[in-house]
């Protein structure tokens, strides 16, 4: 058993087939409730509506393109006036605010990071240890974390690794020694305060 079509195109195909069939077979279908001529009127109306939609879409696209052209033109004109205004008042912020603009922002000088927080030993094994910590709560943005160790309790601190993340696994650590580890956040402006220290005998 056939199913009634669900798409616009298929509805039109069936409508045309029905109109043709009803028109050409009056002895088989002598009195349809909707005459073929009326079906043809519906087909014509739907076709006209489809064409109107196509024309409307084309008009909308043309209008959108025209709007974008005007927007681009006004933006370019505004930029010319803004450059003129900036040069005229030498980027004076108060004077530029008169036209809804602002001067150049003063660059904030870079400062060293704050103190690295909550250093812990996550795992350790023969000759290796995994450290984890939290980024500083204050100070400048961290570029790198410097990882240092020393022999506990009074050895000299030495830098042994660096990490861009807030964790690191240190391999090939000398065994049988009580090591003390700490982490320092750093950037181009300098070093932050060292983190707390942790102990590990590997």
C-alpha positions as CSV (number, residue, x, y, z in Angstrom):
1,X,0.0,0.0,0.0
2,X,1.3,3.4,-1.0
3,X,2.1,6.0,1.7
4,X,1.3,9.7,1.2
5,X,4.5,11.6,0.4
6,X,6.1,13.7,3.0
7,X,8.3,16.0,0.9
8,X,7.1,19.0,-1.1
9,X,8.6,17.7,-4.3
10,X,7.0,14.3,-4.0
11,X,3.6,15.8,-3.2
12,X,3.8,17.8,-6.5
13,X,4.8,14.7,-8.4
14,X,1.8,12.7,-7.0
15,X,-0.5,15.7,-7.6
16,X,0.4,15.9,-11.3
17,X,0.0,12.1,-11.7
18,X,-3.4,12.2,-10.0
19,X,-4.6,15.1,-12.2
20,X,-3.5,13.4,-15.3
21,X,-5.0,10.1,-14.3
22,X,-8.3,11.5,-13.2
23,X,-8.6,13.6,-16.4
24,X,-7.7,10.6,-18.7
25,X,-9.9,8.1,-17.0
26,X,-13.3,9.6,-16.4
27,X,-15.0,6.2,-16.7
28,X,-13.0,4.8,-13.9
29,X,-13.3,7.9,-11.7
30,X,-16.5,9.6,-12.8
31,X,-17.0,11.8,-9.7
32,X,-13.9,12.6,-7.7
33,X,-14.7,14.9,-4.7
34,X,-12.0,17.3,-6.0
35,X,-12.0,17.8,-9.7
36,X,-8.8,17.6,-11.7
37,X,-9.2,21.3,-12.7
38,X,-9.3,22.2,-9.0
39,X,-6.2,20.1,-8.3
40,X,-4.5,21.9,-11.2
41,X,-5.3,25.2,-9.5
42,X,-3.7,24.0,-6.3
43,X,-0.6,22.8,-8.2
44,X,-0.3,26.2,-9.9
45,X,-0.7,28.0,-6.6
46,X,2.0,25.9,-4.9
47,X,4.3,26.4,-7.9
48,X,3.8,30.1,-7.7
49,X,4.4,30.1,-3.9
50,X,7.7,28.1,-4.5
51,X,8.8,30.7,-7.0
52,X,8.0,33.5,-4.6
53,X,10.1,31.8,-1.9
54,X,13.0,31.5,-4.3
55,X,12.7,35.2,-5.3
56,X,12.4,36.2,-1.6
57,X,15.6,34.3,-0.8
58,X,17.4,35.9,-3.7
59,X,16.2,39.3,-2.6
60,X,17.2,38.6,1.0
61,X,20.7,37.5,0.0
62,X,21.1,40.6,-2.2
63,X,19.9,42.8,0.7
64,X,22.3,41.1,3.1
65,X,25.2,41.6,0.7
66,X,24.3,45.3,0.3
67,X,24.1,45.7,4.1
68,X,27.6,44.1,4.5
69,X,29.0,46.5,1.8
70,X,27.6,49.5,3.7
71,X,28.9,48.1,7.0
72,X,32.4,47.7,5.6
73,X,32.3,51.2,4.1
74,X,31.2,52.8,7.4
75,X,33.8,50.8,9.4
76,X,36.5,52.0,7.0
77,X,35.3,55.6,7.3
78,X,35.2,55.4,11.1
79,X,38.7,54.0,11.3
80,X,40.0,56.9,9.2
81,X,38.4,59.4,11.6
82,X,39.7,57.4,14.6
83,X,43.3,57.4,13.3
84,X,42.9,61.1,12.7
85,X,41.6,61.7,16.2
86,X,44.4,59.6,17.8
87,X,47.1,61.5,16.0
88,X,45.4,64.9,16.6
89,X,45.2,64.5,20.4
90,X,48.3,62.3,20.7
91,X,46.2,59.4,22.1
92,X,44.9,61.6,25.0
93,X,42.4,59.3,26.7
94,X,40.1,62.0,28.0
95,X,39.8,63.7,24.6
96,X,39.3,60.5,22.8
97,X,36.4,59.7,25.2
98,X,34.6,62.7,23.7
99,X,34.0,60.6,20.6
100,X,33.5,57.3,22.3
101,X,37.1,56.0,21.9
102,X,40.0,55.6,24.2
103,X,43.8,56.0,24.2
104,X,46.4,53.3,24.3
105,X,46.4,51.2,27.4
106,X,49.5,51.5,29.5
107,X,51.2,48.1,29.6
108,X,51.3,46.5,33.0
109,X,54.8,45.6,33.8
110,X,55.5,41.9,34.3
111,X,56.1,40.8,37.8
112,X,57.5,37.5,39.1
113,X,55.0,34.8,40.0
114,X,54.0,34.2,43.6
115,X,54.8,31.2,45.7
116,X,54.2,27.7,44.3
117,X,51.6,25.9,46.5
118,X,51.1,22.5,48.1
119,X,54.0,20.5,46.7
120,X,53.5,16.8,47.4
121,X,55.1,13.4,46.5
122,X,52.5,11.6,44.4
123,X,54.4,8.4,43.8
124,X,58.0,7.1,44.1
125,X,60.0,4.1,43.3
126,X,63.6,2.9,42.9
127,X,65.4,5.9,41.4
128,X,62.3,8.0,40.5
129,X,59.8,10.2,42.1
130,X,56.6,12.0,40.9
131,X,55.9,15.5,42.2
132,X,52.8,17.5,42.0
133,X,52.0,21.1,43.0
134,X,49.5,24.0,42.6
135,X,50.2,27.2,40.7
136,X,50.7,30.4,42.7
137,X,47.7,32.4,43.8
138,X,49.2,35.7,43.0
139,X,52.0,37.5,41.1
140,X,52.8,37.4,37.4
141,X,52.0,34.6,35.0
142,X,54.2,31.6,35.3
143,X,56.4,30.7,32.3
144,X,58.1,27.7,33.8
145,X,58.4,25.7,37.1
146,X,62.0,25.1,38.2
147,X,62.5,21.9,40.2
148,X,65.3,21.8,42.7
149,X,66.7,19.3,45.1
150,X,69.3,19.0,47.9
151,X,70.6,16.4,50.3
152,X,68.6,16.7,53.5
153,X,69.0,18.6,55.7
154,X,71.6,21.1,54.8
155,X,72.9,20.4,51.2
156,X,73.1,23.1,48.5
157,X,70.0,23.5,46.3
158,X,70.6,22.4,42.7
159,X,68.2,22.8,39.7
160,X,67.5,19.4,38.2
161,X,64.5,19.8,35.9
162,X,61.9,22.2,34.6
163,X,58.2,21.8,33.8
164,X,55.5,23.7,32.0
165,X,52.9,21.7,33.9
166,X,52.0,21.4,37.6
167,X,53.5,17.9,37.9
168,X,56.8,16.2,36.9
169,X,58.3,12.7,37.1
170,X,62.0,12.8,38.0
171,X,63.9,9.8,36.7
172,X,67.5,8.5,37.4
173,X,67.6,10.0,40.9
174,X,70.5,8.8,43.0
175,X,69.4,6.0,45.4
176,X,69.9,5.6,49.1
177,X,69.9,9.4,49.8
178,X,67.3,11.4,51.6
179,X,66.5,14.1,49.1
180,X,64.6,17.3,49.7
181,X,62.7,18.8,46.8
182,X,61.1,22.2,46.1
183,X,59.6,24.0,43.1
184,X,59.9,27.6,42.1
185,X,57.6,29.4,39.6
186,X,59.5,31.7,37.2
187,X,59.0,34.1,34.3
188,X,61.1,36.8,32.5
189,X,60.6,39.1,35.5
190,X,62.2,36.7,37.9
191,X,61.5,33.9,40.4
192,X,58.7,33.5,42.9
193,X,59.2,32.2,46.4
194,X,60.1,28.6,46.7
195,X,57.3,26.1,47.5
196,X,57.2,24.0,50.6
197,X,59.7,21.1,50.6
198,X,59.1,17.4,50.5
199,X,61.4,14.5,51.4
200,X,62.0,11.3,49.5
201,X,64.4,8.3,50.0
202,X,64.6,6.5,46.7
